Amino acid sequence: MSGHSGWPPHTHAVIGAGPTGLAAARNLDKRGLPWTGYELAPGVGGLWDISGPRSTVYDSAHLISSRTTTEFAELPMAPGVADYPSHRELLRYFNDFADHFGLREGFRFGTEVTQVVPEGDGWLVTSTEPDGTSRTERHASVLVANGTLSEPAVPDLPGSFDGELFHTSAYKRAEVFAGKRVLIIGAGNSGCDIAVDAVHHAASVDISVRRGYYFVPKYLFGRPSDTLNQGKPLPARIKQAIDSRVLKLFTGDPVRFGFPKPDYKIYESHPVVNSLVLHHVGHGDIRVRPDIGRLDGDGVVFADGERAGYDVVVLATGYHLHYPFLDPGLIDWAGPGTGTAPDLYLNIFPSSAPGLFVLGMIEASGIGWQGRYEQAELVAGYLAARADRPERARAFEEQARGPRPDLSGGYHYLGLERMSYYVNKDAYRGAVRAATESLEAPQ
């Protein structure tokens, strides 16, 4: 049964048509559950559509995980696709996914969701239509899949700056750096990518870092590094010990290049999948600077008291979770920028808002889109059980109100905002699959 003809009044709402929203729609369709999709952009792809109104990708953006560990198992990427595809290739892939499974016509594009509120045993979704009019519809449930990388986290830096200052979310092409003295604040994956971009255009490139990082090359032993050790997961301590030694063999010690020594073990924060930045630091193309003290007119004063002049300052300072259409209390959340994520069972299920589900609120090394697909599979299985196996659904609801399972895999993650919804891929996918199986096991 198709889930998207005529938009009946008791469909399930899917918010977002990026990879997670497509996974949600696909799994609802597989269960014969009717759905209506809402998407602000004019098409599918989410942030991977560089022309989309909330896209934060830039012209040089590629996957930092390899395609084989990232793609949907149900529709692998074409054999000729590169190991680390560009945003252009990924947008083609998501369009192919939508067309292959007949999902496109179920989404109302150019439509922004402005409010989601419970009403009785259902939900009211208010949206702004492409013509600017407001519309409210009732749905049986709401699957939120609007992504985690659209709302920039902009620090309140002391002082003022006379040059150009912008967040990485506003960066698109390296020509903006032509002939300029550039400072990038933050050495996460986007910060390092943009620093490498800037090298080929700028007069100078500095990168300001607050803490140490582990830099993982995209290839090890001639293969994408995340395709190694794909068998039975090693215990955390053993994997940390082995991988940190392998990294030193391939990339050396980042401290030698001027980076601070990490005060944590590998995988306790998201690694930087970029060894080119070390290459350019080693060649003198990029200079490593300490944390920022203050902005200072036509320059910056660093925490060590040294001052340098710049024309452009780029804030590679990450993103906040962003659910502006939801009352934070519905998902047990104090609100954006508080340093914590919503408190959800399996990062999906709120304890006090039945029928509301958050998909994609996971960050994990190597979890890929298949991990999000399995989230959607669980939600669709639960919704089907509510109708067909209500005793199984009630048992799952009782479990979801209980203690949270340990999703860390034995790793002690840093207490950073971006790590507050971080999981270990093996522990997480195992827990989600077990929950799905509990809903579907023979009676």
Beta strands, then each sheet from edge to edge (+ up, - down):
strand 1: 12-15
strand 2: 35-39
strand 3: 107-109
strand 4: 112-119
strand 5: 122-128
strand 6: 134-139
strand 7: 141-144
strand 8: 151-152
strand 9: 159-161
strand 10: 164-167
strand 11: 181-185
strand 12: 204-208
strand 13: 219-220
strand 14: 223-224
strand 15: 286-289
strand 16: 292-297
strand 17: 299-302
strand 18: 307-309
strand 19: 312-315
strand 20: 319-320
strand 21: 356-358
sheet 1: 3+ 2+ 1+ 7+ 21+
sheet 2: 4+ 5- 6+
sheet 3: 8+ 20-
sheet 4: 9+ 16+ 17- 18+
sheet 5: 10+ 19+ 11+ 12+ 15+
sheet 6: 13+ 14-
end
